[in-house]
Amino acid sequence: MNFIIRQGNENDVPGIFKLINELAMFEREPEAVVNTESKLKEDGFGENSIYKVFVAEETDTKEIIGMALYYTAFSTWKGKIFYLDDIVVTERCRKFGIGRKLINEVLRDAHRAGVKQIRWQVLDWNTPAVEFYKSIGVEFDPAWINCKMSNEQIEKYVESISK
């Protein structure tokens, strides 16, 4: 398989969005995707872009077959960090080293940017991903519990404190 890894651009958004939906299906939560292609374009390539993305592009077809999407965050203890939101390679293209090349580019960018840490999450049942991360020396941190609130939960809470 011939592919290149490159910085994503707004023309890649349909392919990126397709991968996001493929990942949601894999993680058994297709209904959880509420993002849209237009928001992805605006948030990543608009005037106030908030994320970066590397894509894997199949050389012959020009199809986007993988992506690593990340953004700059801040840690009170560490300072500037990167958060890798998603790394995904389309199923038919796994086992060709695409994921490794994508994460290599993110880590090179982290090094260039002087970030003090990079963070991401992996589902405990995603054994191939866990094994891949182990192979590159990732430290798994069982001490931390992930927290999140949906838009509806935020709205409900804000309404409760506004009375």
Buried (B, 14 or more C-beta within 10 A) or exposed (E): EEBEBEEBEBEBBEBBBBBBEBBBEEEEEEEEEEEEBEEBBBBBBEEEBEBBBBBBBBEEEEBBBBBBBBBBBEEEEEEBBBBBBBBBBBEEBBEBBBBEBBBBBBBEBBEEEEBEBBBBEBEEEEEEBBEBBEEEEBEEEEEEEEEEEEEEEEEEEEEEEEE
